[in-house]
């Protein structure tokens, strides 16, 4: 089935933008299990403005402070319990967005990657175009592979100014699914067109 987890090399790398474009292109629903920084607005609200609130599943945990999940939860006297995070009842196309990177703490025992292991869906890694991205991207992919979690591929975000994609593809041995340049327009119709222009949609649309 066409259901993927979207993670990134680090916070602020473009996971939500990539998730939005994927949802529009695949006519998928959206779920972000853990949200922090809701005082500044939520990613679910941003997605709802583009794909409709009826296509967005509510977060399992949502915290006010823009901090790592374990810290934001502690500030509210809460504890993130992986057993309480239940997969949405849907067999439709679905994009699941993580919070931060793979090794972001959720509580004293679990990291974000432990949630991904529980969810068992192929993972799309969002990587930037900057000096150091080779190291950061390969580390992310290698950790996933070490944990035997399926990596669907990599999506790059940002203007292309470094010849890194082929190097990363060679060492990571996973597909390059797309490259989203720096965008100045965030209208729904434009973002939908980005799926067809910037993604390897043949791979994403094929039967999974």
Secondary structure as UniProt FT lines:
FT   STRAND          3..8
FT   TURN            11..12
FT   HELIX           15..26
FT   STRAND          29..31
FT   STRAND          34..35
FT   HELIX           38..40
FT   HELIX           43..51
FT   HELIX           53..55
FT   STRAND          56..57
FT   STRAND          61..62
FT   HELIX           69..75
FT   TURN            76..77
FT   HELIX           82..84
FT   STRAND          94..97
FT   TURN            102..103
FT   HELIX           112..119
FT   STRAND          122..128
FT   TURN            131..132
FT   HELIX           133..146
FT   TURN            147..148
FT   STRAND          151..157
FT   HELIX           165..172
FT   STRAND          176..180
FT   HELIX           188..198
FT   HELIX           201..205
//
